[in-house]
């Protein structure tokens, strides 16, 4: 029994049984050991950013870490952007990164690099055992660190000799570490929050774990009893939505509008969310979004029991239960395909229990309204701002849930990780992709026009266009094994969505939208 | 005049006029400033690994750095794998990485990350000015550092306010730093090398800049006068090949074979190459490739004048000039398409002056022999072992040279950076891609069988197969705007190659090979 066996056995003992893999030679003993662990599912990805994004999606849906299997520094770096999103989603995740054998590292072979520096920038946990006999314990520590709470990215660097060396005395059981529990919220802060809710123009800013249906209902009760507003963080990792689920305001993405949104507040109470700051800085625009003098109270920082915090406030206010908000599902749309019609088509057709991976950027402007009274569903967003998450996260969510996933995917962002489509086909996953083809980096065109209004036809404008040549997204998907269709009207989109929801396996729908923002 | 103008003006003043870009909001002022620099060429890439690989290829062919333009930590990370290859190629290269505004960084906005840690793992140069007035000087330092010698990856982190703030007093000229010159080789080591060449079983191990036609000719003269062997490093950044160019032995990739290759040597003289070590470590196989007791003499470490070192040895040995080795170009092949036939088709058709980007891995086994007496050409390889370099490096080489580039590309490796095809189409570059479709990670299958021989049909074996589903590489290329053809015989491949060489713009040829190594 070698280190690779100890690694897989300990991962399994600690509940990690899915491994999104893009291995190389240094990981080959781990690959070989997979044959002795039939209950560990190895999922091949053609690019590491797919593997890490899939592990993020897996964690968001299941609350459980998946492992990745990556090849030295370049493999970790290729996966880093989606690990950044996972870090911002507070997803528990265990990277397994192969490295050169311990005796080989000092020789500066071509693939030698400082893996730990790349990993440390993810601000999670990093470990690198140097003996096979230590690997099980360090693996258990990695899973423990990944779980948190809050969840984090744990990176376990495994030198190849640590994987291939036999254990000196194989243990009869594998180490399992008890998970840390959520911390209780700070009662002094909760009391202060109660005061503010009773006396000030206040908002609950909810995020992290506080945006599931139950906790949103608690927030709704607080809002109904006081005059407070409930605002959801801009990019939640995963939230419940649809008919019967309370729908708070959404913190607006662009700083100027978010500042206006929060301008009349005296107090903001943070429940699982962070003190709100601009996604980007802009000349002459404040980076902090709350107005001067606004009191910010943190009742449930990361790792804290947000449900307990909300329950405390509900109890303190004696806030009664509420019935669900009444409303009608949007009608099935017909006619020209615009962002608005696209949103209606999705809202009118989505089945109950759907999981949505939303990387729609500008094309998704109308989705929230159009899905308001659709059957209950879950919604995942671009937590860390690192584009290329949509398809990989959908892939991981499909594996975690076994159910239908809808990826709503802008074209520019899709081109970072299109390889995810191949793994969807390989694994026969029930993923419906709606790709929003507007042939531009529309969000960047908007940003460029803000600083450079008269730029039509200039080199800068051309640098943000995706239509020379236009990418045939449907053909791209087909080339990777996913059946595809191109739709140019709302009617065609409705037909394609319904067909996909009724058909096992992945389907790719290229939705032809007007160019730019519409 | 703002910092972005100072950045571009200083880059241009120091000879950097090509920018491979995948920008975002933090880089938008640099994008806008491009409109005032018509002689700086912005080349849009859909993924950062394409931009960095292109900058590497540009540098290998021209000796001149290109810039990249990348978006914060995730952008740099996405480009890191090909930067690793550039680092190993000692390519001069200037990364420009946008960051949050200086006042925004402490707020931990979603895209905030430790960019410097990710950059530092490239072991080159890292700088981050915090005032617009400093940006020109720091930019000049970045280009200076990139040039070396030896060349290196310089990463210039530019906070967005440093780009957008106006300069307090715009200079009339921009800083230009004189380049450092190559160091002279160590004369004591050269004298020792002369002794060894005269008295011992010695080999010149040539690499880095010492593998162009002129320096290879010097090495050939040394070999002809002594009994020494000339061995080229396994993965040169760029080397001259073909009729009239001396062809040394090639250091074999797999350690066991390389150890056997060097086993009878008493001395190895390093000229631009490093002390040879195994690409990977294997159980029971030595990591150092030279035999025990073999003396290793470094006459020209990186940054040293390898031509001067070789000339010193030529003069010291009074080695006469040589005529070119005689030989016939391979015949045009016909019949079944195997790796051998593929190599012959390439060797029989390649035009003079072709630049080859070789990421053929196992499918390219026969290329070196088959192109031995083809017209003179240049050849680039996978210096750092981080796959996904072939298409991006070809793209950059085409922009640097303006001539025809041939990318010989394995299918597994191609799937890391297929987005490069789109930029080839967009820029109308004369790139011929021959994709070797064997539907497997054949090199990994070989590695797996070494440790796990009876694995047919097991989960581990399936994890290295690319044929469920098979990727339609030709359709993938077409979807990205590159005309494509699929060939199944040597005859068809010859026709397709000749047609591509005669047709401006890119062409993609999917060569259907038997599965695995053949």
HADDOCK unambig.tbl for C-alpha pairs under 7 A between the chains (distance, minus, plus):
assign (segid A and resid 24 and name CA) (segid B and resid 444 and name CA) 6.51 0.50 0.50
assign (segid A and resid 25 and name CA) (segid B and resid 444 and name CA) 6.35 0.50 0.50
assign (segid A and resid 25 and name CA) (segid B and resid 447 and name CA) 6.48 0.50 0.50
assign (segid A and resid 28 and name CA) (segid B and resid 448 and name CA) 6.06 0.50 0.50
assign (segid A and resid 31 and name CA) (segid B and resid 460 and name CA) 5.43 0.50 0.50
assign (segid A and resid 32 and name CA) (segid B and resid 448 and name CA) 7.00 0.50 0.50
assign (segid A and resid 32 and name CA) (segid B and resid 452 and name CA) 6.58 0.50 0.50
assign (segid A and resid 32 and name CA) (segid B and resid 460 and name CA) 5.50 0.50 0.50
assign (segid A and resid 34 and name CA) (segid B and resid 459 and name CA) 6.75 0.50 0.50
assign (segid A and resid 34 and name CA) (segid B and resid 460 and name CA) 6.08 0.50 0.50
assign (segid A and resid 35 and name CA) (segid B and resid 458 and name CA) 6.37 0.50 0.50
assign (segid A and resid 35 and name CA) (segid B and resid 459 and name CA) 5.73 0.50 0.50
assign (segid A and resid 35 and name CA) (segid B and resid 460 and name CA) 5.97 0.50 0.50
assign (segid A and resid 44 and name CA) (segid B and resid 463 and name CA) 5.81 0.50 0.50
assign (segid A and resid 46 and name CA) (segid B and resid 415 and name CA) 6.30 0.50 0.50
assign (segid A and resid 46 and name CA) (segid B and resid 416 and name CA) 6.82 0.50 0.50
assign (segid A and resid 47 and name CA) (segid B and resid 416 and name CA) 5.46 0.50 0.50
assign (segid A and resid 74 and name CA) (segid B and resid 80 and name CA) 6.72 0.50 0.50
assign (segid A and resid 74 and name CA) (segid B and resid 81 and name CA) 4.50 0.50 0.50
assign (segid A and resid 74 and name CA) (segid B and resid 386 and name CA) 6.10 0.50 0.50
assign (segid A and resid 77 and name CA) (segid B and resid 77 and name CA) 5.17 0.50 0.50
assign (segid A and resid 77 and name CA) (segid B and resid 78 and name CA) 6.47 0.50 0.50
assign (segid A and resid 77 and name CA) (segid B and resid 80 and name CA) 6.00 0.50 0.50
assign (segid A and resid 77 and name CA) (segid B and resid 81 and name CA) 6.46 0.50 0.50
assign (segid A and resid 78 and name CA) (segid B and resid 77 and name CA) 6.48 0.50 0.50
assign (segid A and resid 78 and name CA) (segid B and resid 78 and name CA) 5.36 0.50 0.50
assign (segid A and resid 78 and name CA) (segid B and resid 81 and name CA) 6.57 0.50 0.50
assign (segid A and resid 80 and name CA) (segid B and resid 74 and name CA) 6.74 0.50 0.50
assign (segid A and resid 80 and name CA) (segid B and resid 77 and name CA) 6.01 0.50 0.50
assign (segid A and resid 81 and name CA) (segid B and resid 74 and name CA) 4.51 0.50 0.50
assign (segid A and resid 81 and name CA) (segid B and resid 77 and name CA) 6.46 0.50 0.50
assign (segid A and resid 81 and name CA) (segid B and resid 78 and name CA) 6.56 0.50 0.50
assign (segid A and resid 88 and name CA) (segid B and resid 110 and name CA) 6.80 0.50 0.50
assign (segid A and resid 100 and name CA) (segid B and resid 280 and name CA) 6.72 0.50 0.50
assign (segid A and resid 100 and name CA) (segid B and resid 281 and name CA) 6.70 0.50 0.50
assign (segid A and resid 101 and name CA) (segid B and resid 281 and name CA) 6.07 0.50 0.50
assign (segid A and resid 104 and name CA) (segid B and resid 281 and name CA) 6.21 0.50 0.50
assign (segid A and resid 104 and name CA) (segid B and resid 287 and name CA) 6.31 0.50 0.50
assign (segid A and resid 107 and name CA) (segid B and resid 277 and name CA) 6.83 0.50 0.50
assign (segid A and resid 109 and name CA) (segid B and resid 277 and name CA) 6.31 0.50 0.50
assign (segid A and resid 109 and name CA) (segid B and resid 278 and name CA) 6.80 0.50 0.50
assign (segid A and resid 109 and name CA) (segid B and resid 279 and name CA) 5.77 0.50 0.50
assign (segid A and resid 110 and name CA) (segid B and resid 88 and name CA) 6.80 0.50 0.50
assign (segid A and resid 110 and name CA) (segid B and resid 279 and name CA) 6.39 0.50 0.50
assign (segid A and resid 110 and name CA) (segid B and resid 384 and name CA) 4.84 0.50 0.50
assign (segid A and resid 110 and name CA) (segid B and resid 385 and name CA) 6.25 0.50 0.50
assign (segid A and resid 111 and name CA) (segid B and resid 384 and name CA) 5.67 0.50 0.50
assign (segid A and resid 111 and name CA) (segid B and resid 385 and name CA) 5.77 0.50 0.50
assign (segid A and resid 113 and name CA) (segid B and resid 121 and name CA) 6.74 0.50 0.50
assign (segid A and resid 114 and name CA) (segid B and resid 121 and name CA) 5.33 0.50 0.50
assign (segid A and resid 117 and name CA) (segid B and resid 117 and name CA) 5.77 0.50 0.50
assign (segid A and resid 117 and name CA) (segid B and resid 118 and name CA) 6.44 0.50 0.50
assign (segid A and resid 117 and name CA) (segid B and resid 121 and name CA) 6.12 0.50 0.50
assign (segid A and resid 118 and name CA) (segid B and resid 117 and name CA) 6.44 0.50 0.50
assign (segid A and resid 118 and name CA) (segid B and resid 118 and name CA) 4.95 0.50 0.50
assign (segid A and resid 118 and name CA) (segid B and resid 121 and name CA) 6.63 0.50 0.50
assign (segid A and resid 121 and name CA) (segid B and resid 113 and name CA) 6.73 0.50 0.50
assign (segid A and resid 121 and name CA) (segid B and resid 114 and name CA) 5.34 0.50 0.50
assign (segid A and resid 121 and name CA) (segid B and resid 117 and name CA) 6.13 0.50 0.50
assign (segid A and resid 121 and name CA) (segid B and resid 118 and name CA) 6.63 0.50 0.50
assign (segid A and resid 277 and name CA) (segid B and resid 107 and name CA) 6.81 0.50 0.50
assign (segid A and resid 277 and name CA) (segid B and resid 109 and name CA) 6.29 0.50 0.50
assign (segid A and resid 278 and name CA) (segid B and resid 109 and name CA) 6.81 0.50 0.50
assign (segid A and resid 279 and name CA) (segid B and resid 109 and name CA) 5.79 0.50 0.50
assign (segid A and resid 279 and name CA) (segid B and resid 110 and name CA) 6.40 0.50 0.50
assign (segid A and resid 280 and name CA) (segid B and resid 100 and name CA) 6.71 0.50 0.50
assign (segid A and resid 281 and name CA) (segid B and resid 100 and name CA) 6.70 0.50 0.50
assign (segid A and resid 281 and name CA) (segid B and resid 101 and name CA) 6.07 0.50 0.50
assign (segid A and resid 281 and name CA) (segid B and resid 104 and name CA) 6.21 0.50 0.50
assign (segid A and resid 287 and name CA) (segid B and resid 104 and name CA) 6.30 0.50 0.50
assign (segid A and resid 384 and name CA) (segid B and resid 110 and name CA) 4.83 0.50 0.50
assign (segid A and resid 384 and name CA) (segid B and resid 111 and name CA) 5.66 0.50 0.50
assign (segid A and resid 385 and name CA) (segid B and resid 110 and name CA) 6.25 0.50 0.50
assign (segid A and resid 385 and name CA) (segid B and resid 111 and name CA) 5.77 0.50 0.50
assign (segid A and resid 386 and name CA) (segid B and resid 74 and name CA) 6.10 0.50 0.50
assign (segid A and resid 415 and name CA) (segid B and resid 46 and name CA) 6.29 0.50 0.50
assign (segid A and resid 416 and name CA) (segid B and resid 46 and name CA) 6.81 0.50 0.50
assign (segid A and resid 416 and name CA) (segid B and resid 47 and name CA) 5.47 0.50 0.50
assign (segid A and resid 425 and name CA) (segid B and resid 469 and name CA) 6.88 0.50 0.50
assign (segid A and resid 426 and name CA) (segid B and resid 468 and name CA) 5.57 0.50 0.50
assign (segid A and resid 426 and name CA) (segid B and resid 469 and name CA) 5.87 0.50 0.50
assign (segid A and resid 444 and name CA) (segid B and resid 24 and name CA) 6.53 0.50 0.50
assign (segid A and resid 444 and name CA) (segid B and resid 25 and name CA) 6.35 0.50 0.50
assign (segid A and resid 447 and name CA) (segid B and resid 25 and name CA) 6.49 0.50 0.50
assign (segid A and resid 448 and name CA) (segid B and resid 28 and name CA) 6.05 0.50 0.50
assign (segid A and resid 448 and name CA) (segid B and resid 32 and name CA) 6.98 0.50 0.50
assign (segid A and resid 452 and name CA) (segid B and resid 32 and name CA) 6.58 0.50 0.50
assign (segid A and resid 458 and name CA) (segid B and resid 35 and name CA) 6.39 0.50 0.50
assign (segid A and resid 459 and name CA) (segid B and resid 34 and name CA) 6.75 0.50 0.50
assign (segid A and resid 459 and name CA) (segid B and resid 35 and name CA) 5.73 0.50 0.50
assign (segid A and resid 460 and name CA) (segid B and resid 31 and name CA) 5.44 0.50 0.50
assign (segid A and resid 460 and name CA) (segid B and resid 32 and name CA) 5.50 0.50 0.50
assign (segid A and resid 460 and name CA) (segid B and resid 34 and name CA) 6.09 0.50 0.50
assign (segid A and resid 460 and name CA) (segid B and resid 35 and name CA) 5.97 0.50 0.50
assign (segid A and resid 463 and name CA) (segid B and resid 44 and name CA) 5.81 0.50 0.50
assign (segid A and resid 468 and name CA) (segid B and resid 426 and name CA) 5.59 0.50 0.50
assign (segid A and resid 469 and name CA) (segid B and resid 425 and name CA) 6.88 0.50 0.50
assign (segid A and resid 469 and name CA) (segid B and resid 426 and name CA) 5.88 0.50 0.50
assign (segid A and resid 469 and name CA) (segid B and resid 481 and name CA) 5.73 0.50 0.50
assign (segid A and resid 471 and name CA) (segid B and resid 479 and name CA) 5.74 0.50 0.50
assign (segid A and resid 471 and name CA) (segid B and resid 480 and name CA) 5.19 0.50 0.50
assign (segid A and resid 471 and name CA) (segid B and resid 481 and name CA) 6.69 0.50 0.50
assign (segid A and resid 472 and name CA) (segid B and resid 479 and name CA) 4.65 0.50 0.50
assign (segid A and resid 472 and name CA) (segid B and resid 480 and name CA) 6.63 0.50 0.50
assign (segid A and resid 473 and name CA) (segid B and resid 479 and name CA) 6.76 0.50 0.50
assign (segid A and resid 475 and name CA) (segid B and resid 475 and name CA) 6.85 0.50 0.50
assign (segid A and resid 475 and name CA) (segid B and resid 479 and name CA) 5.56 0.50 0.50
assign (segid A and resid 476 and name CA) (segid B and resid 476 and name CA) 5.26 0.50 0.50
assign (segid A and resid 476 and name CA) (segid B and resid 479 and name CA) 5.35 0.50 0.50
assign (segid A and resid 479 and name CA) (segid B and resid 471 and name CA) 5.74 0.50 0.50
assign (segid A and resid 479 and name CA) (segid B and resid 472 and name CA) 4.66 0.50 0.50
assign (segid A and resid 479 and name CA) (segid B and resid 473 and name CA) 6.75 0.50 0.50
assign (segid A and resid 479 and name CA) (segid B and resid 475 and name CA) 5.56 0.50 0.50
assign (segid A and resid 479 and name CA) (segid B and resid 476 and name CA) 5.34 0.50 0.50
assign (segid A and resid 480 and name CA) (segid B and resid 471 and name CA) 5.18 0.50 0.50
assign (segid A and resid 480 and name CA) (segid B and resid 472 and name CA) 6.63 0.50 0.50
assign (segid A and resid 481 and name CA) (segid B and resid 469 and name CA) 5.72 0.50 0.50
assign (segid A and resid 481 and name CA) (segid B and resid 471 and name CA) 6.69 0.50 0.50
